[in-house]
């Protein structure tokens, strides 16, 4: 790696945050570079899905690096849907959770499968490492060794690496895109706009080929509950530090967002920003405290406009993870104008209920032909790159790769 490449990698987070702050009053900032690839469908990861196929692509990290026109590897399965992506413990391989139609079922039952793939291999292969049959459909959050599921009022922890698990009934229905996992704690928001924290209970052994019904139901009461301030009646969206930025030396953050009606009868999207604090009194002795949660979400700020002033309101319940970037927090989501908007929030420094105004910048033109049902976009704030899929209009089937920052000069 050249000196300019090292400088490029080190300064990109700072430059991206600075760019959003400088252009936060603009409706749209045109990218410096744009590449379009036809007939692909993007899903978070560098992974695309199309019908019954899952593709892994190398999109590169700079506009000056040519994009490989062929996928690195393809997974084929009946009625395949991508659910979640994570990293292995050594952070060298990708973990991919998908749902597929069960080949051995006459009723078309849906199975949840976990695959492992090394994108750096000369011949990458999707290795099946675990399967949970008769799963159906529900929310899936994937960690390095477990999947946390929410389906039919039940929260399920399935440690696919050790083939153990358990589930419990949430007293109130969880709302929107409700689950976030930090270490061995589950944070979720229910229909009463209450944030709750459960620690993983003791997980019980499962049969060699487990079904969802094989997972034992236990009692697991949340160790922390707090009513979210200034939240409306719509479903809550939780955006938190992604699993690949979680670690012993890294702080984790969580942003809860929901529509609310202002005094003029207009819809705004309010938010509450939390710092997730590890509690030193728990987890140090190897035995969980029966009263104290392993993590505690502490309110650091609130706001009334998640996209800042001058930008359309939040539209969908989906958002990207909340990335830590140059001592700021960055995520993107879809706005009412059918554009993708990146938002920068200050990192909370202490417990506070003070009101803050974010910086936001539209990364796509208004009324871009985006797929609102499948949320086919992803972005990396540390490189200034956005990738999204056009699924309607003249550009249907095109995957667009946009770069907002200049690459190093002598690559």
C-alpha positions in Angstrom: 0.0 0.0 0.0 1.4 3.4 -1.0 1.7 6.4 1.2 -1.1 8.1 -0.6 -3.3 5.1 -0.1 -2.6 5.1 3.6 -3.3 8.8 3.8 -6.5 8.2 1.8 -7.7 5.5 4.2 -6.9 7.5 7.3 -8.5 10.8 6.2 -11.7 9.4 4.5 -13.9 9.3 7.7 -12.9 12.9 8.5 -13.5 14.1 4.9 -16.9 12.4 4.6 -18.2 13.9 7.9 -16.8 17.3 6.8 -18.5 17.0 3.4 -22.0 16.3 5.0 -21.6 19.3 7.4 -20.6 21.6 4.6 -23.5 20.5 2.3 -26.2 19.9 4.9 -28.4 22.8 3.5 -28.2 21.4 -0.1 -31.0 19.3 -1.5 -28.6 17.0 -3.3 -24.9 16.7 -3.8 -23.8 15.1 -7.0 -21.2 12.3 -6.6 -17.8 12.9 -8.1 -17.8 9.4 -9.7 -20.5 7.0 -10.7 -20.5 3.5 -12.1 -23.5 1.6 -13.2 -23.8 -2.2 -13.6 -26.9 -3.6 -15.2 -29.2 -6.5 -14.1 -28.2 -6.8 -10.4 -30.0 -6.4 -7.2 -28.1 -5.1 -4.2 -28.6 -6.2 -0.6 -26.5 -5.1 2.4 -23.1 -6.6 2.5 -21.4 -6.5 -0.8 -24.0 -9.1 -1.7 -26.8 -9.1 -4.3 -29.9 -11.2 -4.7 -31.8 -12.0 -7.8 -34.7 -14.5 -7.8 -33.2 -17.7 -6.3 -29.6 -16.6 -6.4 -27.3 -14.9 -3.9 -24.1 -13.3 -5.3 -21.0 -12.1 -3.5 -19.2 -9.3 -5.4 -16.0 -7.4 -4.9 -16.9 -3.8 -5.4 -13.5 -2.5 -4.5 -12.8 0.5 -2.3 -11.9 3.3 -4.7 -13.1 4.5 -8.0 -9.6 3.9 -9.5 -9.8 0.2 -8.8 -11.7 -1.6 -11.5 -14.8 -3.5 -10.4 -14.7 -7.2 -11.2 -17.6 -7.7 -13.7 -18.3 -11.3 -12.4 -19.4 -12.3 -9.0 -16.9 -14.0 -6.7 -19.4 -16.8 -5.8 -23.1 -17.5 -6.2 -25.4 -19.4 -3.9 -28.5 -20.9 -5.5 -31.6 -22.0 -3.5 -35.4 -22.0 -3.9 -37.1 -18.8 -2.7 -33.9 -17.4 -1.2 -34.0 -14.2 0.8 -31.0 -12.5 2.5 -31.7 -11.8 6.2 -28.5 -10.6 7.8 -24.7 -10.4 7.5 -22.0 -10.5 10.1 -18.3 -11.3 10.6 -16.6 -14.3 12.1 -14.8 -13.9 15.4 -11.5 -13.4 13.6 -13.1 -10.9 11.2 -11.7 -12.7 8.2 -14.9 -14.3 6.9 -18.5 -13.2 6.3 -21.4 -14.9 8.0 -24.6 -14.8 5.9 -28.1 -15.7 7.2 -30.7 -16.5 4.5 -34.2 -18.0 4.4 -35.0 -20.6 1.8 -37.8 -23.0 1.0 -37.2 -26.4 2.7 -36.3 -29.0 0.0 -37.6 -31.9 2.1 -40.9 -30.2 3.0 -44.1 -30.8 1.0 -45.7 -27.7 2.6 -43.1 -25.2 1.4 -41.8 -24.6 4.9 -39.1 -21.9 5.2 -35.7 -22.7 6.8 -33.2 -20.3 8.2 -29.6 -21.1 7.1 -26.2 -19.7 8.2 -23.4 -19.7 5.7 -19.7 -18.8 6.0 -17.7 -17.5 3.1 -14.1 -16.1 2.8 -14.2 -13.3 0.2 -10.4 -13.2 0.0 -10.1 -16.8 -1.1 -9.2 -17.5 -4.7 -12.2 -19.8 -5.0 -14.8 -18.6 -2.4 -17.5 -21.0 -1.4 -20.7 -20.6 0.7 -20.2 -23.2 3.4 -23.4 -24.2 5.2 -22.6 -24.2 9.0 -26.1 -24.4 10.5 -29.8 -24.7 9.7 -33.0 -24.1 11.6 -36.0 -25.7 9.8 -39.6 -24.6 10.0 -38.6 -21.0 10.7 -41.0 -19.1 8.5 -40.5 -15.4 8.5 -39.4 -12.9 11.1 -36.7 -10.4 12.2 -33.2 -11.8 12.2 -30.1 -10.3 13.9 -26.8 -12.1 13.3 -23.7 -12.1 15.5 -20.4 -14.0 15.3 -21.9 -17.1 16.9 -25.6 -16.7 17.4 -28.8 -15.5 15.7 -31.4 -13.5 17.6 -34.9 -13.9 16.1 -38.3 -12.3 16.6 -41.3 -14.1 15.4 -44.9 -14.5 16.6 -44.3 -12.5 19.9 -41.3 -14.7 20.8 -37.7 -13.6 21.1 -35.4 -16.5 20.3 -31.6 -16.9 20.8 -30.1 -19.6 18.7 -26.4 -20.3 19.2 -25.8 -22.0 15.9 -22.1 -22.6 16.6 -22.9 -24.7 19.8 -26.4 -25.9 18.7 -28.1 -24.4 21.8 -30.9 -22.0 22.2 -34.0 -20.9 24.1 -36.9 -18.5 23.5 -39.3 -16.4 25.6 -42.5 -14.5 25.0 -42.2 -10.7 24.9 -45.0 -9.3 27.1 -45.8 -6.6 24.5 -45.5 -6.9 20.8 -42.2 -5.5 19.5 -42.6 -2.6 17.1 -41.2 -1.8 13.7 -37.6 -3.0 13.1 -37.2 -3.6 16.7 -34.1 -5.7 17.6 -30.6 -4.6 18.4 -27.9 -6.9 19.9 -24.8 -5.7 21.8 -22.5 -8.5 23.0 -24.9 -10.8 25.0 -27.7 -8.3 25.5 -30.8 -7.8 23.4 -32.3 -4.3 23.2 -35.8 -3.9 21.7 -38.7 -1.5 21.6 -42.2 -2.7 22.1 -45.6 -1.3 21.0 -45.8 0.9 24.1 -42.7 2.7 23.0 -40.7 1.2 25.9 -37.1 0.3 25.4 -36.3 -3.1 27.1 -33.0 -4.9 27.8 -32.8 -8.7 28.1 -29.5 -10.6 28.8 -29.0 -13.9 27.0 -30.4 -16.6 29.4 -28.8 -20.0 29.8 -29.1 -21.7 26.4 -30.2 -25.3 26.3 -29.0 -28.1 24.0 -30.9 -28.8 20.7 -31.3 -31.9 18.5 -28.7 -32.4 15.7 -31.2 -31.0 13.1 -33.2 -28.5 15.1 -36.6 -27.0 14.3 -37.9 -23.8 15.7 -40.3 -25.8 17.8 -37.4 -27.7 19.4 -36.2 -24.6 21.1 -37.3 -24.6 24.7 -39.5 -21.7 26.0 -38.1 -20.1 29.2 -39.0 -17.2 31.4 -36.7 -14.2 30.8 -37.8 -10.9 32.3 -36.1 -7.7 31.0 -33.6 -6.3 33.4 -34.1 -2.7 32.3 -37.1 -0.8 30.8 -37.5 2.9 29.9 -40.2 4.8 28.1 -38.8 6.6 25.1 -39.2 10.4 25.2 -41.2 12.2 22.5 -42.0 9.1 20.4 -45.1 9.0 18.1 -47.6 6.3 17.4 -45.8 4.6 14.5 -43.3 1.7 14.6 -39.9 2.4 16.1 -36.7 1.9 14.1 -33.5 1.1 15.9 -30.2 1.8 14.3 -27.1 0.8 16.3 -23.4 0.3 16.0 -22.8 -2.5 13.5 -21.5 -5.8 14.8 -18.1 -5.3 13.0 -17.5 -2.1 14.9 -18.4 -3.6 18.3 -15.5 -4.6 20.5 -13.9 -4.4 23.9 -12.3 -1.0 23.1 -15.2 0.5 21.2 -18.3 2.3 22.5 -21.7 1.3 21.1 -24.5 3.7 20.3 -28.2 3.3 19.5 -30.6 5.7 17.8 -34.4 5.1 18.2 -36.6 6.8 15.5 -40.3 7.2 15.1 -42.8 9.5 13.4 -44.6 12.0 15.6 -47.0 14.9 14.9 -45.9 18.4 15.6 -48.0 21.4 16.8 -48.9 22.2 13.2 -50.3 18.7 12.5 -47.3 17.8 10.4 -45.3 14.6 10.6 -41.8 14.8 11.9 -39.4 12.0 12.8 -38.2 12.4 16.3 -35.2 10.5 17.7 -33.5 9.5 20.9 -29.8 8.9 20.9 -28.3 6.5 23.5 -24.8 5.5 24.6 -24.7 1.8 25.4 -22.6 1.4 28.5 -21.1 -1.9 29.6 -21.7 -2.5 33.3 -18.5 -3.5 35.0 -20.5 -5.2 37.9 -21.8 -7.8 35.4 -19.9 -10.4 33.4 -16.6 -10.0 35.3 -17.1 -13.1 37.4 -18.4 -15.4 34.6 -21.8 -15.4 36.2 -24.6 -13.0 35.2 -26.1 -10.9 37.9 -29.8 -11.7 38.4 -30.8 -8.1 38.6 -28.2 -6.0 36.7 -28.2 -6.0 32.9 -24.9 -6.5 31.1 -25.4 -3.2 29.2 -27.4 -0.1 29.9 -28.6 2.4 27.3 -28.1 5.9 28.6 -29.9 8.8 26.9 -27.4 11.2 25.4 -29.6 13.5 23.3 -33.0 13.9 21.6 -34.1 15.6 18.4 -37.3 16.4 16.4 -35.9 16.1 12.9 -33.8 13.1 12.1 -32.8 14.5 8.7 -32.1 18.0 10.0 -33.9 21.1 8.8 -34.6 21.6 5.1 -34.8 17.9 4.2 -37.8 15.7 3.6 -39.0 13.5 6.4 -38.0 10.0 7.1 -39.9 7.5 5.0 -39.2 3.9 5.6 -38.7 1.8 8.7 -35.3 0.6 7.4 -32.1 2.4 8.0 -28.4 1.5 7.7 -26.4 0.7 10.9 -25.1 3.6 13.0 -21.5 3.9 12.0 -18.8 5.5 14.2 -16.9 7.9 11.9 -14.4 10.5 13.0 -15.9 10.9 16.5 -19.4 11.3 14.9 -22.2 8.9 14.2 -23.4 8.4 10.6 -26.3 6.5 9.0 -28.4 6.7 5.9 -32.1 6.1 5.3 -34.8 6.8 2.7 -36.7 10.1 2.7 -40.2 11.0 1.5 -38.7 12.3 -1.7 -37.6 8.8 -2.5 -33.9 9.8 -2.1 -31.3 8.3 0.2 -30.1 10.8 2.9 -27.0 10.5 5.0 -27.2 11.9 8.5 -24.4 12.9 10.9 -25.0 13.0 14.7 -22.6 14.2 17.3 -21.3 11.5 19.6 -22.9 11.8 23.1 -20.3 12.7 25.7 -22.5 12.5 28.8 -26.0 11.6 30.0 -28.3 14.3 28.7 -31.8 15.0 27.4 -30.7 18.1 25.5 -32.0 18.6 21.9 -29.6 18.4 19.0 -29.9 19.1 15.3 -28.2 16.7 12.9 -26.5 17.4 9.6 -28.0 15.7 6.6 -27.2 15.4 2.9 -29.1 13.9 0.1 -27.0 11.3 -1.7 -29.3 10.6 -4.6 -31.6 12.8 -6.6 -35.2 13.2 -5.5 -37.6 10.7 -7.1 -34.8 8.2 -8.0 -36.2 4.8 -9.0 -35.5 3.0 -5.8 -37.0 -0.2 -4.6 -39.0 0.8 -1.5 -40.0 -2.7 -0.6 -36.5 -4.4 -0.5 -34.4 -1.4 0.7 -31.7 -2.2 -1.9 -28.9 0.1 -0.8 -25.9 0.2 1.4 -23.1 2.6 2.1 -19.7 3.0 3.8 -19.1 6.4 5.4 -15.4 5.6 5.9 -14.9 5.5 2.2 -17.6 7.9 1.0 -19.2 5.2 -1.2 -23.0 4.5 -1.7 -24.3 1.6 -3.7 -28.0 1.3 -4.6 -30.3 -0.4 -7.0 -32.7 1.1 -9.5 -35.7 -1.2 -9.9 -38.2 1.0 -11.8 -38.2 3.2 -14.9 -35.7 3.4 -17.6 -32.8 2.2 -15.3 -34.6 -0.8 -13.9 -32.1 -3.5 -13.0 -29.1 -1.2 -12.7 -26.8 -1.2 -9.7 -25.3 2.3 -9.1 -22.0 2.7 -7.3 -21.4 6.4 -6.4 -18.2 7.9 -4.8 -18.4 11.3 -3.1 -14.7 11.8 -2.3 -11.6 12.2 -4.5 -9.4 9.1 -4.6 -5.6 9.2 -3.9 -3.7 10.9 -6.8 -1.1 8.3 -7.5 -2.8 4.9 -7.1 
